Amino acid sequence: MDVLDETTTAFVEHRNLLFTVAYELLGSAADAEDVLQETWLRWTGVALDEVRDKRAYLVRITTRQALDRLRTLSRRRETYVGPWLPEPLLTTPDVAEDVELAESVSMAMLLVLETLTPTERAVFVLREVFDVDYDEIAAAVDKTPAAVRQIAHRARGHVAARRPRTAISAADTRDALDAFQRAVETGDLQRLLDILAPDVVLLTDGGGVVSAALAPVVGAAKVIDVLRRIPVAAGLLTAQVNGYPALVVRQDDGILTVLALRLDHGQVTGLYAVRNPEKLTFMGRATSLRR
């Protein structure tokens, strides 16, 4: 096998892993794809005979590129119109089978990760999701292993205080979505009061492109009023999105909205409605994620 073949083979072998790393760091599939292009260009310039662990080296390149992009994106999101939500992914069934991976890419967790600094996010994701050792993480984020351990400890505490209070269950999520679907289709949205937490928060991301609430909608009654605006003629179906069942609202052969849930102790505490058409392009084909 010549060097180019070996370079290509290693990249292709780990591509899904690299995409997953970039996506968890960025919350954007489109930007994750751009990071993979940048990773490939740098990877082709690496002398493979000097690389001890190709997987670790590729993860290091991807992390550095993603961090550079994340810092730029953070500045852009400050001027984003309305709430910013991660870009939803239609995921393959095997993602849901890996419970830890599914939780790490869920809408609820990606929003928790948004509250970390870029370096904290990279350290947390690499350590907690991908089990990368501290020395490798240190090389990826340009810190000492001792500093990385401190960052990891701080990030774990931050995430633990904000993540869903109970383990996310795909079955519970599906039951809640079934109740949503029945309520919308019958127009009897009051039945949702049984599953909505009194202080439920609805975030709608239209990006200034389509109509959406420009601020969080808080409280069950107000959330129900917003849900009444879903067109009666719209088609509703469930799909595996970010490793969990989600509701997809379709009309005229196009996707209008992807609605994901956050559950705490059996009640819906968070509703995430992505309506920005620029964020729905990865709903057309299933994406395979890897750890």
Backbone bond lengths (Angstrom), bond angles and torsions (degrees), N, CA, C in turn:
res aa  C-N    CA-C-N  psi(-1)  N-CA   C-N-CA  omega(-1)  CA-C   N-CA-C  phi
1 M - - - 1.467 - - 1.530 109.55 -
2 D 1.352 117.84 127.04 1.461 118.84 179.93 1.532 109.85 -79.10
3 V 1.351 116.16 172.38 1.456 120.95 -173.48 1.520 112.03 -61.33
4 L 1.364 116.71 -40.91 1.458 119.37 -179.03 1.518 110.98 -63.65
5 D 1.329 116.89 -42.51 1.462 120.55 177.95 1.524 111.01 -61.72
6 E 1.339 116.50 -41.82 1.459 120.62 -179.92 1.526 110.54 -66.08
7 T 1.322 116.52 -39.14 1.457 121.64 178.15 1.526 110.73 -62.91
8 T 1.335 115.44 -47.40 1.468 120.77 -179.46 1.518 111.33 -64.90
9 T 1.333 116.79 -44.09 1.465 121.46 -177.94 1.523 111.06 -60.21
10 A 1.332 116.44 -44.66 1.464 120.06 -179.44 1.528 110.88 -64.37
11 F 1.321 116.74 -41.53 1.467 119.65 -178.73 1.527 110.52 -66.66
12 V 1.319 117.13 -45.88 1.465 121.10 -179.24 1.527 110.43 -63.24
13 E 1.326 116.29 -39.54 1.463 120.76 -179.22 1.528 111.39 -60.32
14 H 1.315 116.70 -36.65 1.464 120.34 -174.93 1.529 113.05 -106.26
15 R 1.314 117.76 8.72 1.465 120.11 -173.39 1.526 113.19 -58.83
16 N 1.333 117.22 -45.71 1.467 119.24 -178.57 1.523 111.62 -63.76
17 L 1.319 116.24 -37.28 1.466 120.42 175.49 1.526 110.40 -62.77
18 L 1.328 117.11 -46.80 1.459 121.40 -177.97 1.528 111.03 -63.42
19 F 1.337 116.22 -40.03 1.467 119.49 176.85 1.526 109.92 -61.95
20 T 1.333 117.17 -42.17 1.461 120.90 -178.73 1.524 110.52 -63.12
21 V 1.325 116.89 -43.86 1.463 120.48 177.71 1.534 110.13 -58.46
22 A 1.331 115.99 -50.03 1.473 120.56 -177.64 1.528 110.78 -63.59
23 Y 1.320 117.14 -41.18 1.461 120.37 -179.09 1.527 111.26 -65.67
24 E 1.333 117.43 -41.41 1.466 119.56 179.80 1.530 111.46 -67.54
25 L 1.316 116.65 -28.21 1.461 119.58 178.56 1.526 111.99 -80.54
26 L 1.339 117.17 -28.15 1.463 120.92 -171.97 1.525 114.16 -109.46
27 G 1.328 117.91 -27.82 1.461 120.35 -175.51 1.514 112.91 70.11
28 S 1.318 116.77 15.57 1.467 122.44 -178.07 1.516 109.28 -137.28
29 A 1.322 116.43 119.84 1.455 120.68 178.90 1.522 111.47 -67.94
30 A 1.331 116.47 -39.92 1.466 120.00 -179.55 1.525 110.46 -62.73
31 D 1.333 116.95 -43.90 1.463 119.71 178.75 1.529 111.11 -69.76
32 A 1.326 117.20 -32.78 1.461 119.93 176.77 1.527 110.32 -63.45
33 E 1.327 116.97 -39.73 1.466 120.10 177.20 1.527 110.63 -63.74
34 D 1.324 116.97 -40.29 1.466 120.29 177.77 1.529 110.42 -62.59
35 V 1.328 116.30 -40.49 1.463 120.40 178.73 1.533 110.30 -62.97
36 L 1.325 116.75 -38.82 1.467 119.12 178.15 1.519 111.81 -63.71
37 Q 1.328 117.33 -36.77 1.460 120.31 176.10 1.529 110.40 -62.99
38 E 1.316 116.39 -43.29 1.458 120.62 178.72 1.532 110.79 -65.92
39 T 1.332 115.95 -38.16 1.471 120.21 178.17 1.521 110.51 -63.15
40 W 1.323 116.34 -43.20 1.472 120.91 179.33 1.526 111.08 -60.15
41 L 1.321 116.77 -45.05 1.466 120.29 -178.70 1.525 110.83 -61.55
42 R 1.313 117.51 -40.14 1.468 120.18 179.02 1.519 111.46 -74.44
43 W 1.314 116.06 -34.20 1.469 120.93 -179.87 1.529 110.72 -64.96
44 T 1.312 117.33 -36.47 1.475 119.76 -179.15 1.526 112.01 -67.66
45 G 1.329 117.05 -16.63 1.454 119.99 178.92 1.518 113.77 -96.91
46 V 1.351 116.88 4.36 1.460 121.29 -178.40 1.526 110.45 -88.20
47 A 1.321 116.32 137.64 1.480 121.28 174.97 1.524 107.76 -79.85
48 L 1.328 116.77 106.34 1.461 120.82 -172.52 1.523 113.21 -63.93
49 D 1.326 117.33 -27.08 1.463 118.67 -179.66 1.524 112.39 -69.36
50 E 1.335 116.27 -10.02 1.461 120.82 177.24 1.523 111.99 -101.29
51 V 1.339 117.11 -0.02 1.471 121.71 -177.62 1.519 109.45 -98.09
52 R 1.329 116.24 118.79 1.465 120.70 -179.75 1.527 111.44 -79.74
53 D 1.336 116.85 -41.46 1.465 122.23 -176.12 1.526 107.58 -132.00
54 K 1.327 116.56 103.41 1.476 120.54 -175.73 1.523 111.25 -62.23
55 R 1.321 118.17 -42.42 1.469 121.51 -179.85 1.525 110.39 -58.51
56 A 1.326 116.75 -50.01 1.457 120.74 -178.29 1.522 111.09 -63.29
57 Y 1.319 116.71 -38.85 1.466 120.27 -178.55 1.526 110.40 -66.73
58 L 1.331 116.53 -42.39 1.458 120.41 178.86 1.527 111.48 -65.32
59 V 1.329 116.73 -40.35 1.469 120.18 177.19 1.516 109.96 -62.56
60 R 1.326 116.98 -37.98 1.464 120.88 179.10 1.529 110.93 -63.31
61 I 1.337 116.31 -46.39 1.473 119.64 178.75 1.526 110.19 -61.29
62 T 1.326 116.36 -47.09 1.468 121.31 -178.46 1.519 111.20 -60.30
63 T 1.325 116.86 -43.25 1.461 120.75 -179.70 1.522 110.88 -61.83
64 R 1.319 116.78 -45.16 1.470 119.84 -179.47 1.529 111.25 -62.35
65 Q 1.334 116.03 -43.59 1.465 119.23 179.65 1.530 110.88 -65.92
66 A 1.326 116.15 -40.00 1.461 120.09 179.98 1.531 111.12 -66.36
67 L 1.327 117.25 -39.36 1.459 120.40 178.29 1.523 111.42 -62.86
68 D 1.317 116.51 -42.91 1.469 119.78 177.43 1.524 110.40 -58.83
69 R 1.330 115.86 -44.55 1.461 120.16 -178.79 1.532 111.15 -70.75
70 L 1.328 117.28 -36.94 1.464 120.98 -178.63 1.523 110.83 -61.83
71 R 1.307 117.18 -39.53 1.467 119.98 179.75 1.526 110.49 -64.59
72 T 1.334 116.58 -37.39 1.465 120.27 176.85 1.525 110.72 -68.73
73 L 1.336 116.35 -44.01 1.462 120.56 -178.97 1.519 111.44 -63.72
74 S 1.325 116.99 -36.17 1.468 120.02 -179.61 1.517 110.67 -59.59
75 R 1.330 116.49 -37.69 1.467 119.68 178.33 1.522 110.83 -69.93
76 R 1.337 116.52 -38.67 1.474 119.67 179.26 1.519 111.45 -65.43
77 R 1.334 116.85 -37.90 1.462 120.16 -176.25 1.517 112.28 -67.65
78 E 1.331 116.71 -18.68 1.458 119.84 177.05 1.531 111.35 -65.54
79 T 1.333 117.46 -24.10 1.464 121.05 179.88 1.533 111.85 -109.61
80 Y 1.332 116.76 10.83 1.469 120.94 -179.83 1.529 109.15 -66.00
81 V 1.325 117.06 141.04 1.465 121.85 -178.86 1.528 109.98 -80.33
82 G 1.334 116.55 113.41 1.458 120.83 -179.79 1.525 111.73 79.96
83 P 1.337 117.35 -174.10 1.463 121.09 179.49 1.534 111.34 -62.61
84 W 1.328 115.51 142.10 1.469 121.01 174.56 1.515 108.51 -98.82
85 L 1.348 116.69 129.19 1.453 121.98 176.00 1.524 109.71 -121.68
86 P 1.338 117.27 153.01 1.465 119.63 176.66 1.528 111.38 -61.25
87 E 1.307 114.79 157.51 1.470 120.91 178.83 1.523 109.18 -78.30
88 P 1.331 119.04 119.88 1.470 120.28 -176.85 1.523 112.41 -71.21
89 L 1.326 114.42 146.90 1.461 121.56 178.18 1.523 109.84 -119.96
90 L 1.323 116.56 130.79 1.458 120.61 167.40 1.525 105.57 -75.89
91 T 1.331 118.07 115.30 1.452 120.80 -172.51 1.526 112.36 -107.79
92 T 1.323 115.25 154.13 1.465 121.48 179.87 1.531 109.45 -72.82
93 P 1.352 117.75 155.93 1.469 120.82 -175.81 1.524 114.15 -57.22
94 D 1.336 117.86 -30.97 1.465 119.52 -176.62 1.528 112.42 -66.53
95 V 1.325 117.67 -22.40 1.476 119.99 177.91 1.523 109.55 -63.64
96 A 1.328 117.30 -42.91 1.464 120.88 -179.65 1.527 111.39 -65.11
97 E 1.335 117.32 -26.14 1.463 120.80 -178.96 1.524 112.06 -72.58
98 D 1.316 117.41 -24.31 1.462 121.96 175.80 1.528 106.94 -94.15
99 V 1.319 116.63 93.91 1.465 121.82 -171.00 1.525 111.89 -58.16
100 E 1.317 117.17 -43.15 1.465 120.14 -178.27 1.525 111.41 -66.72
101 L 1.329 116.71 -40.53 1.463 120.14 178.23 1.527 109.85 -65.56
102 A 1.338 116.95 -44.53 1.460 120.48 -179.31 1.524 110.89 -59.93
103 E 1.331 116.84 -43.50 1.466 118.70 179.44 1.521 110.76 -64.14
104 S 1.336 116.69 -37.99 1.468 119.68 -175.52 1.525 112.65 -68.31
105 V 1.341 117.74 -24.91 1.472 120.13 179.45 1.525 112.31 -105.51
106 S 1.332 117.26 4.83 1.464 119.71 178.70 1.525 109.59 -64.46
107 M 1.322 116.36 154.02 1.454 120.55 178.31 1.526 111.03 -56.23
108 A 1.328 116.41 -42.62 1.457 120.17 -178.51 1.523 110.80 -60.00
109 M 1.344 117.58 -45.61 1.458 120.00 -178.49 1.522 112.09 -70.83
110 L 1.328 117.52 -39.44 1.463 119.16 178.85 1.522 111.00 -61.31
111 L 1.331 116.99 -34.03 1.468 119.69 176.93 1.525 111.17 -70.82
112 V 1.330 117.42 -34.12 1.462 119.87 174.25 1.523 109.83 -64.45
113 L 1.332 116.60 -42.32 1.466 120.50 179.88 1.526 111.61 -62.38
114 E 1.331 116.48 -27.34 1.462 120.32 178.67 1.529 111.71 -64.46
115 T 1.334 118.18 -19.96 1.457 120.94 -178.51 1.527 112.10 -85.40
116 L 1.323 117.78 -4.61 1.461 122.04 177.28 1.525 110.74 -89.03
117 T 1.320 116.36 158.56 1.459 119.19 170.34 1.528 108.16 -71.19
118 P 1.337 118.47 160.90 1.473 119.20 179.01 1.525 113.76 -53.17
119 T 1.331 117.30 -44.68 1.469 119.37 -178.93 1.522 110.93 -67.84
120 E 1.333 117.97 -42.14 1.463 120.78 177.28 1.522 110.41 -59.62
121 R 1.306 116.13 -42.01 1.467 120.35 -179.23 1.522 110.94 -62.97
122 A 1.326 116.30 -45.39 1.464 119.71 -179.97 1.522 110.79 -63.01
123 V 1.322 117.24 -45.61 1.460 120.77 -179.31 1.523 110.54 -62.96
124 F 1.317 117.08 -45.97 1.468 120.37 -178.98 1.524 110.99 -61.76
125 V 1.322 117.00 -48.98 1.465 121.10 -177.27 1.523 110.88 -63.14
126 L 1.316 117.53 -47.14 1.464 119.86 -177.51 1.524 111.53 -64.67
127 R 1.330 116.53 -38.85 1.460 119.30 -177.30 1.519 112.67 -80.28
128 E 1.325 117.02 -50.45 1.464 121.00 -171.36 1.522 113.50 -81.12
129 V 1.322 117.12 -31.10 1.469 119.92 -177.16 1.525 111.12 -96.69
130 F 1.339 116.31 -43.71 1.462 119.64 -172.64 1.528 113.59 -107.22
131 D 1.334 116.67 0.47 1.470 122.23 174.64 1.527 112.56 53.95
132 V 1.324 115.88 39.80 1.460 120.65 176.80 1.531 107.77 -77.49
133 D 1.349 117.59 139.55 1.464 118.98 -177.83 1.528 110.50 -72.54
134 Y 1.319 114.74 160.68 1.466 120.53 -172.71 1.527 112.56 -62.90
135 D 1.322 117.09 -35.11 1.467 119.43 179.88 1.524 110.67 -64.07
136 E 1.328 116.73 -42.66 1.460 120.73 179.39 1.534 110.84 -66.50
137 I 1.325 116.60 -41.02 1.468 119.75 178.36 1.527 109.52 -62.95
138 A 1.315 115.95 -41.12 1.460 120.15 179.68 1.522 110.90 -59.01
139 A 1.333 116.51 -41.39 1.468 120.47 178.81 1.523 111.07 -66.30
140 A 1.335 116.58 -33.72 1.471 120.56 -177.14 1.520 112.30 -74.55
141 V 1.347 116.88 -33.83 1.471 119.59 -174.79 1.531 112.81 -108.69
142 D 1.341 116.04 6.70 1.475 121.48 177.94 1.525 112.50 58.52
143 K 1.329 115.47 47.95 1.460 122.16 175.08 1.526 108.44 -129.96
144 T 1.321 117.32 166.46 1.455 120.13 173.96 1.528 109.41 -78.61
145 P 1.335 118.16 154.14 1.469 119.31 176.90 1.527 112.57 -55.56
146 A 1.339 117.35 -36.47 1.469 119.62 179.11 1.529 110.92 -64.71
147 A 1.327 116.27 -41.61 1.471 119.94 178.68 1.520 110.63 -65.32
148 V 1.335 116.34 -38.72 1.468 120.84 179.84 1.525 110.47 -63.01
149 R 1.330 117.15 -39.92 1.470 120.07 177.87 1.528 110.95 -61.64
150 Q 1.305 116.84 -40.71 1.464 120.12 178.35 1.522 111.61 -66.65
151 I 1.334 115.89 -42.03 1.461 120.47 178.13 1.527 110.31 -62.87
152 A 1.340 116.23 -42.79 1.467 120.69 179.99 1.522 110.79 -61.53
153 H 1.322 116.84 -42.50 1.476 120.85 179.45 1.522 110.35 -62.82
154 R 1.326 116.40 -45.00 1.464 120.77 179.92 1.525 111.22 -64.56
155 A 1.333 116.81 -42.58 1.468 120.89 -178.69 1.524 111.22 -66.71
156 R 1.343 117.11 -39.44 1.468 120.02 178.80 1.522 110.96 -60.61
157 G 1.323 116.40 -43.43 1.461 119.80 178.84 1.518 111.91 -64.23
158 H 1.318 116.23 -40.59 1.465 121.58 179.61 1.529 110.42 -62.97
159 V 1.324 116.05 -46.01 1.468 120.43 -178.68 1.528 110.71 -67.96
160 A 1.329 117.02 -42.15 1.465 120.90 -178.51 1.529 111.56 -59.55
161 A 1.333 116.70 -33.21 1.467 120.29 -178.97 1.517 112.62 -76.19
162 R 1.330 117.63 -14.46 1.467 120.63 -172.69 1.531 114.26 -121.04
163 R 1.327 117.66 -15.04 1.465 118.96 -177.97 1.528 109.62 -73.84
164 P 1.336 118.41 163.84 1.471 120.35 176.78 1.516 111.22 -51.60
165 R 1.331 116.42 139.89 1.457 120.88 -171.30 1.519 112.93 -73.29
166 T 1.310 118.17 -18.46 1.458 121.20 176.33 1.524 108.58 -128.29
167 A 1.319 116.33 157.66 1.459 120.63 179.71 1.524 110.14 -58.24
168 I 1.316 115.89 135.95 1.460 120.68 -179.49 1.519 108.71 -74.21
169 S 1.305 117.13 127.95 1.460 122.04 179.17 1.525 109.72 -108.32
170 A 1.318 116.01 126.94 1.455 119.71 177.58 1.531 110.69 -62.25
171 A 1.332 116.70 -36.09 1.469 120.16 -179.98 1.521 110.94 -66.17
172 D 1.350 116.52 -43.67 1.470 119.73 178.46 1.524 110.55 -64.41
173 T 1.340 115.66 -39.95 1.464 119.80 178.50 1.522 110.34 -61.99
174 R 1.324 116.47 -42.51 1.464 121.04 179.99 1.526 110.66 -64.08
175 D 1.327 117.24 -41.32 1.468 120.71 178.75 1.530 110.76 -62.16
176 A 1.334 115.83 -42.75 1.470 119.49 179.60 1.521 110.70 -64.83
177 L 1.324 116.59 -40.47 1.463 119.89 178.82 1.515 111.77 -66.60
178 D 1.337 116.59 -37.11 1.471 119.96 176.62 1.523 109.95 -60.78
179 A 1.330 116.60 -40.90 1.468 120.46 178.50 1.530 110.07 -65.18
180 F 1.329 116.59 -40.43 1.462 120.28 176.47 1.520 110.92 -60.26
181 Q 1.326 114.98 -48.34 1.453 119.37 -176.33 1.525 111.46 -61.45
182 R 1.332 116.99 -44.38 1.467 120.59 179.24 1.524 110.76 -63.22
183 A 1.322 116.42 -41.99 1.460 120.34 -177.90 1.519 111.53 -64.69
184 V 1.339 116.41 -42.96 1.468 120.04 -179.42 1.525 110.20 -68.16
185 E 1.318 116.74 -43.27 1.462 120.46 -176.24 1.525 112.02 -68.86
186 T 1.329 117.27 -31.01 1.465 120.38 179.98 1.528 112.10 -93.36
187 G 1.326 116.41 -13.73 1.462 120.24 -177.49 1.515 113.19 80.98
188 D 1.345 117.22 0.75 1.462 121.73 -178.66 1.526 109.58 -93.64
189 L 1.322 115.80 72.34 1.454 120.17 -174.91 1.532 112.76 -74.74
190 Q 1.318 117.62 -15.76 1.464 119.91 179.58 1.530 111.49 -62.71
191 R 1.321 116.41 -24.72 1.468 118.98 179.65 1.532 111.27 -65.56
192 L 1.334 116.71 -16.67 1.458 120.15 178.83 1.524 112.25 -70.81
193 L 1.328 117.25 -16.20 1.456 119.98 -179.85 1.524 112.24 -59.31
194 D 1.339 116.27 -23.97 1.464 119.88 179.49 1.525 112.27 -70.76
195 I 1.328 117.40 -26.79 1.466 119.02 -175.41 1.534 113.18 -112.27
196 L 1.337 117.42 -13.32 1.457 119.95 178.59 1.529 110.12 -86.33
197 A 1.323 116.54 130.58 1.462 119.78 173.73 1.526 108.46 -66.64
198 P 1.325 118.23 147.28 1.478 120.34 -179.14 1.527 112.40 -55.34
199 D 1.344 116.88 -33.51 1.461 120.59 -178.37 1.532 112.31 -104.33
200 V 1.329 116.97 27.75 1.464 121.54 179.74 1.531 110.27 -54.96
201 V 1.335 115.58 144.35 1.462 121.23 -179.83 1.531 109.23 -118.78
202 L 1.323 116.13 128.81 1.457 122.58 176.15 1.528 108.86 -108.01
203 L 1.338 115.94 124.13 1.456 121.61 174.26 1.520 108.42 -111.84
204 T 1.316 117.66 127.40 1.457 121.42 179.36 1.523 109.04 -120.24
205 D 1.318 115.47 124.84 1.465 122.20 -176.55 1.528 109.29 -108.14
206 G 1.337 114.97 103.44 1.458 120.06 175.03 1.514 112.12 -107.06
207 G 1.330 116.05 -10.80 1.454 121.19 176.86 1.516 114.85 61.68
208 G 1.330 117.34 16.12 1.455 120.18 -176.76 1.512 113.07 77.62
209 V 1.339 116.60 4.82 1.469 121.82 -177.87 1.521 110.92 -96.82
210 V 1.345 115.99 -40.99 1.466 121.57 178.03 1.521 107.94 -127.55
211 S 1.333 116.92 167.21 1.454 120.58 -177.78 1.525 110.95 -66.34
212 A 1.322 115.16 136.54 1.461 121.54 178.53 1.519 107.71 -166.67
213 A 1.330 116.30 154.97 1.455 120.41 176.93 1.525 108.94 -64.70
214 L 1.318 116.94 133.24 1.463 121.27 -175.85 1.525 112.63 -87.89
215 A 1.327 116.39 -1.99 1.461 121.37 177.27 1.524 108.02 -141.84
216 P 1.327 118.60 158.08 1.465 120.27 176.74 1.520 111.46 -56.33
217 V 1.332 115.99 139.77 1.463 121.97 175.64 1.526 106.58 -100.00
218 V 1.335 116.66 119.32 1.459 121.10 -172.25 1.525 110.70 -116.39
219 G 1.333 115.41 132.67 1.468 120.98 177.85 1.513 111.86 106.18
220 A 1.333 115.94 139.24 1.461 121.15 -174.59 1.522 112.74 -59.09
221 A 1.326 117.59 -44.75 1.467 120.40 -177.18 1.528 111.17 -62.88
222 K 1.335 117.43 -42.94 1.458 120.67 -179.57 1.526 110.99 -68.86
223 V 1.329 116.79 -37.24 1.469 120.17 178.71 1.524 110.15 -64.27
224 I 1.337 116.86 -42.34 1.459 120.50 179.08 1.523 110.55 -61.99
225 D 1.318 117.34 -38.64 1.468 120.32 178.05 1.529 110.99 -60.84
226 V 1.325 117.24 -38.46 1.465 120.40 178.37 1.530 110.30 -69.32
227 L 1.331 116.76 -40.73 1.468 120.27 -178.19 1.533 111.74 -65.25
228 R 1.314 116.97 -23.84 1.469 119.76 178.60 1.526 111.42 -63.74
229 R 1.327 117.24 -18.56 1.464 120.31 -176.82 1.529 112.68 -82.08
230 I 1.340 117.64 -5.24 1.462 119.12 175.82 1.525 107.91 -63.06
231 P 1.326 118.70 125.26 1.467 120.80 -177.08 1.528 112.16 -56.02
232 V 1.320 115.72 133.97 1.466 120.13 -179.69 1.524 110.83 -60.55
233 A 1.335 116.14 -33.88 1.461 120.32 -177.43 1.524 113.38 -79.93
234 A 1.333 116.79 -5.49 1.461 119.43 -177.08 1.525 110.67 -68.29
235 G 1.314 115.92 144.97 1.454 120.93 175.56 1.517 109.84 -86.80
236 L 1.324 116.71 133.44 1.458 121.43 -179.45 1.520 109.47 -115.88
237 L 1.298 116.53 131.84 1.457 119.83 176.61 1.515 109.16 -147.57
238 T 1.326 115.80 158.18 1.455 119.86 177.20 1.521 109.26 -99.83
239 A 1.324 115.22 149.12 1.458 121.39 179.41 1.514 108.32 -149.06
240 Q 1.330 115.96 158.85 1.460 120.42 176.09 1.518 108.44 -80.02
241 V 1.312 116.57 109.37 1.461 122.06 -178.84 1.523 108.38 -122.12
242 N 1.326 115.61 123.96 1.464 120.43 -178.59 1.528 111.82 51.82
243 G 1.329 115.61 39.82 1.455 121.03 174.36 1.509 115.81 84.99
244 Y 1.353 118.20 -5.10 1.462 121.35 -177.78 1.524 110.64 -133.40
245 P 1.328 117.21 157.35 1.463 118.81 175.31 1.524 110.57 -62.12
246 A 1.319 116.04 140.04 1.471 122.21 176.68 1.516 107.59 -142.20
247 L 1.314 115.95 162.90 1.461 121.20 -179.73 1.525 109.41 -99.03
248 V 1.321 115.80 129.20 1.461 121.61 178.71 1.521 108.40 -111.12
249 V 1.314 116.37 124.42 1.463 122.42 179.34 1.521 108.07 -100.78
250 R 1.337 115.75 119.85 1.460 121.07 -176.98 1.529 110.46 -119.33
251 Q 1.330 114.76 150.75 1.458 120.20 174.12 1.528 107.72 -156.07
252 D 1.338 116.07 134.89 1.465 121.47 179.68 1.530 111.82 53.79
253 D 1.343 115.18 45.15 1.470 122.31 176.47 1.527 113.97 64.57
254 G 1.324 116.85 15.09 1.455 119.97 177.08 1.514 110.67 -126.26
255 I 1.318 116.30 156.99 1.458 120.92 178.79 1.522 109.21 -88.08
256 L 1.334 115.75 124.70 1.462 121.10 176.98 1.523 111.95 -89.22
257 T 1.328 115.69 -42.71 1.461 120.64 -171.99 1.522 110.20 -151.67
258 V 1.314 115.43 143.57 1.465 121.36 167.20 1.527 106.71 -113.99
259 L 1.337 115.95 123.00 1.458 121.69 -175.08 1.527 109.67 -114.11
260 A 1.327 116.02 115.42 1.461 121.69 177.78 1.526 109.35 -111.98
261 L 1.338 115.87 159.09 1.462 121.31 -175.22 1.515 111.92 -120.44
262 R 1.313 114.72 153.54 1.462 121.59 165.07 1.523 107.04 -116.95
263 L 1.332 116.25 128.75 1.459 121.31 -179.25 1.521 110.09 -114.14
264 D 1.323 115.77 136.97 1.461 122.35 173.45 1.520 107.75 -134.31
265 H 1.342 115.36 118.87 1.470 120.69 179.01 1.527 111.47 52.42
266 G 1.322 116.69 42.64 1.458 121.60 173.54 1.512 115.54 82.60
267 Q 1.317 117.82 -4.37 1.462 120.36 177.99 1.528 110.54 -111.98
268 V 1.332 114.98 150.82 1.461 120.56 177.27 1.523 108.38 -80.58
269 T 1.325 116.11 115.07 1.465 120.16 179.34 1.529 111.74 -105.20
270 G 1.328 116.30 -15.64 1.452 119.62 179.48 1.513 111.53 -143.11
271 L 1.322 116.71 137.58 1.465 123.40 175.68 1.526 106.93 -124.97
272 Y 1.330 116.16 128.25 1.458 121.05 -176.51 1.524 109.16 -122.32
273 A 1.325 115.83 109.17 1.469 121.09 -175.73 1.529 109.08 -110.32
274 V 1.320 115.67 109.32 1.466 120.86 178.41 1.522 108.42 -93.82
275 R 1.342 116.80 117.46 1.459 122.00 -177.08 1.528 112.50 -119.22
276 N 1.319 116.91 -15.93 1.461 120.74 179.64 1.525 109.39 -60.74
277 P 1.352 119.01 114.29 1.467 120.69 -176.12 1.525 113.16 -58.63
278 E 1.327 116.94 -27.85 1.461 119.82 179.85 1.529 111.61 -67.58
279 K 1.329 116.45 -17.68 1.463 120.48 -179.43 1.530 113.09 -99.18
280 L 1.310 117.00 3.10 1.468 120.18 -175.34 1.524 112.57 -106.99
281 T 1.328 117.09 6.56 1.467 119.94 -175.20 1.531 112.74 -69.08
282 F 1.338 117.86 -25.82 1.465 120.16 -179.35 1.527 112.17 -88.62
283 M 1.341 116.43 11.10 1.455 120.64 174.69 1.522 111.53 -90.32
284 G 1.331 116.39 -0.50 1.462 119.86 -177.33 1.508 113.86 -85.79
285 R 1.335 116.85 -18.87 1.467 120.00 179.29 1.515 108.18 -147.69
286 A 1.329 115.49 149.41 1.459 120.00 -176.79 1.527 111.09 -74.69
287 T 1.316 116.03 137.76 1.458 122.33 -179.76 1.535 108.51 -106.45
288 S 1.332 115.66 133.66 1.450 120.67 178.11 1.526 108.99 -96.97
289 L 1.325 116.68 122.37 1.457 122.10 179.67 1.529 108.68 -106.21
290 R 1.333 115.89 151.91 1.466 120.78 -176.83 1.519 111.53 -140.77
291 R 1.334 114.70 152.87 1.463 120.05 172.41 1.525 108.30 -111.66
